[in-house]
């Protein structure tokens, strides 16, 4: 399905971007203009790529690799999640238990945190988001809490404890903040999304484990658009779930990549054996589908959703279409 329409929303598949350049892709977040920052996480080949992804088909280009610029050896890092605060790129490093702050040209400006349970100490940090005042919120995953830091990295407060009650957490992963500074958490091992007020008070929770349309299985990330719609990377279920602002299920995206990306197509055409092997498979339908999506990132400036399809080394892009009306046919 190229256009998914439900309950007054329409998500229209734009294209897929990716290929061997994105091997190990884990996360993507939008920067200025058409810039998108891609986190690559592999045992001996972690990196951050700055990629220009325009609105049109095949309009994409790798601009730079941070590993070629940064003074930090990214091979010794496991970049997990990232956010752009309007000036710099903030990246959580799961291996180094820290937050890395880069300029948009790949210069490492600062490192915050270390392994531990204290203030500005982390244990496998993942999600990171910033509010309107540029305060940082970090998913301190294996400490089962959220830490709030000032723009300069000073500790402000933390909340959350291990458990499954409202407000408790079990390995929180992806985070996002809406236009009113409410925080949304992909509560990974509780198979739900939790919403908190800016000062850390529990608001709502939705989702439970399962495969039915409205359920979740180890959600890895969450994003909210300016209209309040909530997008969830439903990791083990291989899909993107969409809910309204109250946590009511709207629809699902299972993947729409009906054609290869520009870079994938170049690779297939350049290798006769790969070309022949691809033509011998019983069906190409599995290529269209998500495989363990790890990230959802809604870019309000372009009204488009970037969904990281981690096991297929690519991003599937969907445009949110306003004032969409279903076609009417006379019989």
C-alpha positions, 0 to 999 in steps of 0.5 A: 500500500503506497497511501495509507488513509485512516481517520482523516489522516493520510501517509503517502509513501515517498521513497526509500533511501539507503544501501550499503552506505547505511550498513548498521543504520540505527537512527536518523534525525533531521537537521537544517534544510534537507540535512539528515544525520544517520547513526551507524552502529557496528562493532568495528565501524560505527559512524555518523553520516550527514546526508542531504535528502531532498523532496524528490526521488533520487535526490540524496547525497552523503555529504560527510562522515563524522569519523573522517572529521571528529577527533573522537574515534567513533569506532569505539562508540555505539551511537544509539539515538540523536537529536538536533537542538537547532545548533548542534547534534546531541548523540547518546553513546551506549558504549561510553555511557555518555552524551556526545555533542557535535557541530553540524560539521562533525567537530566533537565539542563536548562529552557529558557523563560516565558509567554509574547511577549518580547525577549525569551518570548513565548505564547504556543511555539511548533516547535523547530529546530537547525542550523549548529551552534546550534542556536535555532529556536522556533515557538512562536505559539500564538505570530505568530512569529519565535524566533532565540536564541543562543545555550545558549538561548540568543535572536538573532532576531525574525520575522513574524507577524499575517496574511496570506501574504507571510512571515506572520504567523498564529499559526506556529507549526512544524519547521525544518532546511535543510542541508543549514540552510533554515527554513521550517515552518508548517504555521498551520492555513494558511494551508501551508508550508513556507520556509525562508533563515537563516536570516529570508527572505521569499523564497517560500510558498506552499499549500492551504486548501483542500482535493485534493492530493496537498493541506493541512488542518492544517499542524502540522509538516514538515521535509526535508531530505538530498535530499531536499524532504519535508514531511508534517504531513497533520493533519486534512487530516490524511495523510503525504504529500511529496513535492520536494525541489521546493514545487511541490507535489510528493505523499501521505502516508495514512498509511500502518500498516497492522499488530499490533505493538509488544506491541499492539499484546501483549496487545490484546493477553493478553485480551480475551475480546479485542481479541474477540472484534477486531475479530468482527469488519467489517473491520480491514482496519481503523487500517492501516490508519493515524489518526491525524498525529502530527509529521514527522521526517526524520532520514537521518542517517538511511534513514527512516521517523518516522510519529507519528500517534497520535490518534492510539498511535504509530509511522509508520516507512517508509524507503526511498529506493534509486535506486528503480525500479518498477518491470517488468512483462512479460505477 
